[in-house]
């Protein structure tokens, strides 16, 4: 059916973020688990996402990739979930959603690979410096109860999820403000349901 909502993912991927968002939205969806190096790179999936990466969703005959875009799309497509921004929240919502998906992730990835721009070239780098990106993130998660105001939105889901896996793998340093913010958003029932579903879909160890 053209209006079917399908998640293409792997339980050991950032598809866990989209699964969480889908659980928050509450709309029925079907899951297709793809394997690295095989079905993820097969022609059938490359026709959906030429990058051969997950996650992706298909809905109403259209494909959306990239977690931030998926979160924004689902929030707007299913407004009853209350995850899209109110008019007064839009500026902060979009500012921090795209800061996290752009400069912050860029900084964290470079840091993970030991790539540090020389200070005299910092102005040419989108995030300036790793320290500046993290200080800006700390400002974002401490200035109000949530990213865009006094309630949880899809921007909190994306930023919180990124913080969770980035601190887990050491690409973003653990700071008290980051840990407090992540603990607050990750305690949601939908986050726990999504984690349980993905954990259950993990490959079973060979016996």
C-alpha positions, 0 to 999 in steps of 0.5 A: 500500500502506498500509505504504508510506513516502512522503516529500513534499519539495522539494530546496530545502527543509527536506525535506533533513533528513527525507531524511537521516533516511530514509537513516539509517533505511535503510527503503525509501521513495518520494519525491514532489517538490512545487513551490512555489506549484503542487503544494505548494498544490494540493488533493491535497497540502493534504489531506495537509498543510493548511499547504501546506509540506514535508516530510511523510511518510505511513506506515501510512496516517498523516501526520507533519509537522514535521522534529523530529516526523518524526525522532522518529517514524522513530527509534521506528518503525525501532528497528534503526537505533539512532537512538532514545534509550536509557532513560538518554538520554531526558531529554537527547534530548527536552530538546534536540530540542524546544529546537531545534525551539522556542525556538532556531528561534523565536530564529533566525527573529526574528533573521533578520527583525530582530525583537529583543524589548526587554530589559524584555520578554525574560521574555515571550518563549519564548527570552529573547534571541537571545544566551541561545538561542545560549549554551544551544545551545553548552552543549548541543553541548559538554557531551557527545560528542553531544546525549544522550550518547556516541553519535549519535541522531535528536536530533543529526541534527535539531540538526546539520541545523538548525545547518548551514542556519542558519549557511549562511543567517546566522540562527545565528552561526558559532561554533567549537563549532557548526562542530565539532559540525556537521562531526562529524554531517554527515560521516556516510555517510547525510548525504552520500547524502541530500545527493547525492540532493537535489542530483540532484533540483534543478531544472536551469537553463534552457538 
